[in-house]
């Protein structure tokens, strides 16, 4: 074209494009290490690879090298539109190369240092072994290795495998070449230089399969309390698990139930923290291990969790020195080559199972700042606390196990946990456990029937830990050909039975020696419980002369842990609950003339902040259980020592002191009026402090000695239980204490939830047809209705020795079935004089049923307080029954909504000669002018009747009319 300028000269578009190309080529060549012009036939790029750019060929190249080649080629041929894309790609490449450069340089230095340590013979052997090292089906051609020196080998390794992968290949090849000392030094230097790495020998998906197989092997068997190993699938028996907010409906722990734990909440958000809670021995740890095993088997969370880790909080807190979360993960893996970095990069696909978070209750000297870096080395307590509070890996899933209601310090650490209550065995699964334990059908059936004959013991076997002890003792007796042991009523009695069986199994000549050893073991257990120790050294056992003793083999398990210089040997009790039982037993085995140190006294166990002594609750329960007169006689017989009554009296005084300084609530129920009906209780309150009276009742229940409980409750004139979700066991404990309570006792249940009875499965169609055709209508009408959750308490109230004087139910959502049982109790309760019902969601039918019980001639209720908005017809029906309640003298309807007809009915009833009411409280009740006039007329005509309402005092009084005229 005439007049056209040279493409590379002048400011035309082609010249500008060519200038941009040359500038970009220079830039790419600069950071790729190119020492020649981009137009040159040959250029050296990353890793010293020879590139034939003119021909567009490339020998073996790493990804950055290929991208450089592509960009340089594109610079010579690209249009302006493509050039912009090339420039953007070059910027990304520059950032990538700059981030890789330090680690690549460090890898080269490490490889060079390792190969320089080899002799010529070792280097030759290394080359031969490297030729056979295949990765992804390829190996370095022998032509490149045959005459390669140290520098050439480093370049070939880095070029062929990449920097960090080359380190793994070199270490593995060194081992195969029998140069293990150099391989070990390379590994150590790599950790120091590059830190924990994520080798690419196996991808994350490949390692996930390898890790699952490892978990299946490691957790296929579990150790029982007597150190016997059993297969988890053969021993695990399904448990009942109740999830919130549907906690009253317990489900068996099948795959579906476990999968539900990490479902979405009501707002559709993914649950990140789930708490499995329940008393000691209920099966929380076994359930957690089964969850881990089922995940590895592909049954649970398959599309949600890539890696799951089981961490014992007790072991973590007792771990010496510091560690990082990455270290803990590596400890769980089958080798140290786990891709930890890639695991942590997808923390939302990690599950941490933390067993026994109650151990965090131990007081710490100072609260340290939380960890946020999974590679930061810190104490076990800091790592655990940071995981619980979601400061560390906030997107990871947590499954924690804990014994009960979480105290304030631990509750503050947990981040919005989804709670699931482990409720133990159902009746059906109890029988299954016996058959799995004995494996012999005849023995299993024989043992099961003998236990079922003892109703109280059979009910205790819903706890798997108790069930194991019972089965173990029965197996020993069957092996000796003895009759099955006649067992007793409490958990303490079952544990004592186990200890007694150990003593009976010893030869008569060794009996005294075994008793002395057991007393020493009890002292060791007590020191550990009070000091927060679960592990003991060989020195601890030698100090007490217990090494090699029979009690060591029966009650302690040995654990060897690799130490810095030598293997560390530690001992711990076969189960934590056994340590707590033996600690309690030590207080009754105290030798005369050898008083305890202050740290080991009963006061050290019982007194102190309830929140900080939560880990002593089970020991305290066992102590109360051992104070039973029959248990004390058994201890004397089995241990050959005198048990002093002094311990029992000191414990009794401590219980009575708990009631001092606790003022009894005002009887008017003013606090209920001020609280709005729909006020929700704060979920952030410290549950342990509120439930502390229930824990005390558990202790009293464990004694099973009516006189002791009766005397102890004299110091607690009012029992207040707030925000308790009552299980069947909770209600059994409360009912026993109410049956034994002294005269004048008051009980208040505030915002409590009642667990409904488990619904039975529907009968088959044939059985239902047989029932409907074969049964008469009269038989159906006389059939006893199913009991309500509160029936045990109602039956206890009717016991002749029950001294319960006042019962208050506030915001407890009472169903109609509870109203029926409560109505029956009102007819027979010998001492109940006060009844308060506040905002319990009563139905019309429920309030009518209660009214029938109040109107019974045997009812002794003198004061009735009702605050129930609405239900006008039922309230009118109830006030119409007032004249039939012979003992009623005070009626409090404060806070109720009374319609005109209800007030008229009330006034009519008050005029009846049979009505003995002396006080009527109507505080905060809105009354019409006509209602005020009617009430004032009744008050004026009956001076002995006091009606409390603010408007009545200011209202003009009508002339006095004799009561006979009314």
Secondary structure, DSSP 8 states (H G I E B T S, - for coil): -TT---TTSSSSHHHHHHHHHHHHHHHHHHHTT--S-TTSSEEE-GGG-EEETTTTEE-S--HHHHHHHHHHHHHHH--HHHHHHHHHHHHHHHHHHHHHHHHHHHHHHHHHHHHHTS-HHHHHHHHHHHHT--BTTB---HHHHTT--HHHHHHHHHHHH-HHHHHHHHHHHHHHTT-HHHHHHHHHHHHHHH-S---SSS-HHHHHHHHHHHHHHHTSEEE-TTS-EEEHHHH----EEEESSSTTSEEE-SHHHHHHTTSB-TTS-B--EEEEE-STTSSHHHHHHHHHHHHHTT-SSTTT-SEEEEEEHHHHHT--S-B-HHHHHHHHSSSTT--HHHHHHTGGGEEEEEE-GGGGGS--SS-------TT--B-HHHHHHHHHTTSSSTTSEEEEEESSS--HHHHHHS-S-EEEEEEE--HHHHHHHHHHHH-SHHHHHHHHHHHHTSHHHHHHTTSHHHHHHHHHHHHHHHHTT-------SSHHHHHHHHHHHHHHHS-GGGHHHHHHHHHHHHHHHHHHHHHT---EEHHHHHHTT-TT-HHHHHHEEEEEEE-SSSEEEEEEESSHHHHHHHHHHHTTS--TT----GGGSHHHHH-S-TTTTGGGHHHHHHHHHHTSHHHHHHHHHHH-S---THHHHHHHHHHHHTTTT-----TT-HHHHHS-TT----TTS-HHHHHHHHHHHHHHHHH--HHHHHHHGGG-SEEEEES-EE-HHHHHHHHHHHHT--TTEEEEEES-EE----------HHHHHHHHHHS-HHHHHHS-----TTHHHHHHHTSTT--EEEEEEES----HHHHHHHHHHHHH-SS--EEEEES----HHHHHHHHHHHTSTT----EEEEE-SS-HHHHHHHHHTGGG-TT--EEE-TT----HHHHHHHHHHHHSTT----EEE-TT----HHHHHHHHHHHHH-TT-EEE-HHHHHS-------TTT-
